[in-house]
Amino acid sequence: MEEISVVSPQELGPFTLFYKVIASQLKVHPWKSAGVAALIATLLLYLALGGAFIKIASLLQYGF
């Protein structure tokens, strides 16, 4: 007995194209994408916390 079901593609509204581009990049270059994401996250934290971010990083270095 064969059962066949048709599943429509997932739609994310206006973010569908963005999702497809990001997903394809993650499949091809996962480490490169992770590095870029880490760099952006670091810059955003530095801009948000300023000097406190440096103090937190130094504190964590001494802890480990």
Secondary structure as UniProt FT lines:
FT   HELIX           13..15
FT   HELIX           16..28
FT   HELIX           30..49
FT   HELIX           51..63
//
